[in-house]
Amino acid sequence: MATAIIHHPIYEKHDTGPEHPEMPERYRVVMDSISNDKKLWASLKEITPVRAARGVVQAAHTKEHFNRVEGAFAAGFDRLDADTAISMASFEASLFAAGGACSAVDAVMGGEVENAFVAVRPPGHHATAERAMGFCLFNNVAVAARYAQNKYKEIERVAIIDWDVHHGNGTQGIFYSDPRVFFFSMHQYPWYPGTGSVGETGQGKGLGTTLNVPVKAFTSARDQVASFEGAVAEMSAKMSPDLIIISAGFDAHLSDPLGQLRLEDSDYVKMTETVIQWARDVCKGRVVSCLEGGYNLQTLGETVRSHVAALAG
């Protein structure tokens, strides 16, 4: 079965201003690298995303948060917080970002493809239910998880795997008490945003469905990949998900300016293959991967291309 690529020119129009690391060029280098691999590109199914409706976004965010983000553009603000810059096209881009993740869910659930990659901007995993932060307006993977559960009766349990160098605090918070969503994050620690210790394991009915694997700066790639594979094995012992979503940040790459970890392209391929195998074992191969971080324009495109090639098999 095929792999889908979800992309839209609006993702490049989210303008964060000069010298901001989450720059529009990230989208362009990713798309250029994937499309320039003619064999890979020919194997992919291109999908144009839908714009996420208010109700779809509010399944993961409060009404107040949605209104605050929407109102910031109407008021002409250029930032939602110190890190999260916006432009006039950013609100539309954020709705198509969440919508892209949902379109990927539809493609996978409809049997059009086995898995999908969303070349999305802005990223989402720091956005909490109540606020934007860390370059993120709405939490794309959280919106997609709720969308899948609400739309498809066969989706009861979702696993979210976050391998960005930064902890996915927003995603964790949204599902911290939810036993139907297992959240796993492997990230540099201590590092921004300061969350993600091993003691954060969920609460209430969700106790035990959050797994954090904090990694020290300069940990070897071999040790980090081994920790990842061990964590996936631990997850698989606790849950058989109906859908797996990846918060695919590539800023744990050894060349990235915003992290101090040592992964290379081949390591991302190994981790991708581990997720694919788990998905094929438990949920018909259903994997939705959404771009999060990754800020070295000289290496990001090839790293993402390698990830998409691994998804495509």
C-alpha positions, -999 to +999 in steps of 0.1 A: +000+000+000+011+035-007+023+064+015+005+097+014+023+131+014+000+159+027+012+194+018-001+229+010+015+262-001-002+279+029+024+262+052+051+283+036+032+315+041+033+313+079+059+341+082+077+341+116+100+371+107+138+374+101+161+350+119+133+330+136+144+293+136+109+281+126+112+298+092+092+292+060+122+278+043+119+247+064+088+237+044+106+244+011+137+223+018+116+194+030+093+195-001+123+200-025+142+171-010+112+147-012+101+158-047+136+157-061+137+119-053+118+110-084+113+074-076+101+082-041+078+110-053+062+088-079+053+063-052+036+088-030-001+098-030-004+136-029-032+149-008-043+185-004-054+190+032-087+204+044-091+234+066-099+222+101-133+235+114-135+253+147-152+223+164-125+199+152-098+221+168-118+226+200-119+189+205-084+193+217-084+230+228-106+253+248-129+277+232-110+305+249-077+294+233-093+292+198-108+327+203-075+341+217-056+329+187-082+341+162-084+374+179-047+380+178-048+382+140-078+405+140-059+427+164-028+427+143-005+411+169+029+397+157+034+373+186+014+350+207+042+346+232+080+354+232+088+325+209+056+322+188+057+347+160+028+351+136+018+369+104-015+376+087-014+342+070-006+323+102-041+317+114-051+301+081-019+281+081-026+268+116-061+256+106-047+239+075-019+224+097-045+208+120-066+200+090-036+183+073-032+159+102-069+151+100-067+146+062-039+121+069-061+103+093-089+101+067-065+088+040-052+061+063-086+051+077-101+051+042-077+025+031-062+048+004-027+044+019-011+025+048+006+056+063+010+093+057+035+122+063+023+157+068+048+184+058+032+208+082+039+243+095+034+256+121+043+227+143+021+218+172+033+197+201+040+225+226+005+240+222-015+232+253-053+230+255-053+266+268-024+284+251+001+287+222+038+283+230+071+272+216+064+281+179+030+262+181-005+276+177-027+245+177-016+210+186-018+192+153-013+156+165-037+161+195-064+175+171-058+145+148-061+120+176-094+134+189-106+136+153-099+100+147-116+089+179-147+110+172-151+101+135-141+065+133-158+039+156-129+015+151-105+040+166-107+037+204-070+037+214-043+060+199-006+059+206+014+092+201+051+089+197+071+121+200+108+120+191+114+158+189+144+170+209+120+190+230+094+174+253+058+175+238+044+192+269+012+203+251+003+168+239+011+153+272-011+177+290-041+173+267-041+135+273-027+133+308-059+119+323-071+100+292-065+062+292-074+059+255-043+078+244-009+066+252+017+094+249+054+086+247+081+113+244+118+108+240+136+142+244+167+160+257+164+167+294+168+191+310+159+213+281+130+235+269+102+235+281+115+219+313+089+192+315+091+155+307+107+138+337+104+100+342+080+107+371+053+122+347+033+091+340-003+104+338-030+109+364-064+096+373-077+071+347-047+080+326-021+069+351+004+048+334-004+060+298+023+086+297+059+075+292+088+099+292+123+089+282+145+119+291+179+118+273+210+136+285+228+160+261+254+143+239+240+108+245+253+085+217+228+077+189+232+040+196+221+044+232+192+067+223+179+044+196+181+015+220+161+035+246+135+043+219+131+006+209+128-003+246+101+023+251+081+011+221+083-025+235+071-011+269+042+006+252+033-024+232+030-044+264+005-019+278-016-010+247-026-023+213-034+010+195-058+013+166-038+042+152-002+055+158+007+091+153+043+104+153+053+139+164+082+138+140+107+164+151+141+162+136+160+186+159+176+156+178+198+154+147+235+159+155+236+190+133+206+208+147+213+242+163+185+239+189+195+205+204+225+187+217+217+151+207+235+129+182+210+112+159+217+108+122+195+100+092+200+063+096+188+064+132+156+081+122+151+054+096+156+027+123+130+044+146+106+048+117+109+011+109+103+002+145+071+021+145+060+007+112+065-029+124+045-022+155+017-006+135+016-036+111+015-060+141-014-042+158-033-017+137-030-026+100+000-004+095-019+028+103+007+055+110+003+093+106+035+113+109+035+151+114+065+174+111+075+191+143+110+206+148+142+205+128+160+237+121+192+231+101+182+239+066+213+222+052+203+188+066+166+189+074+154+180+039+174+149+035+166+137+070+129+141+064+132+124+029+149+094+046+120+092+071+094+094+043+113+068+023+112+045+053+075+050+056+071+042+019+092+010+024 
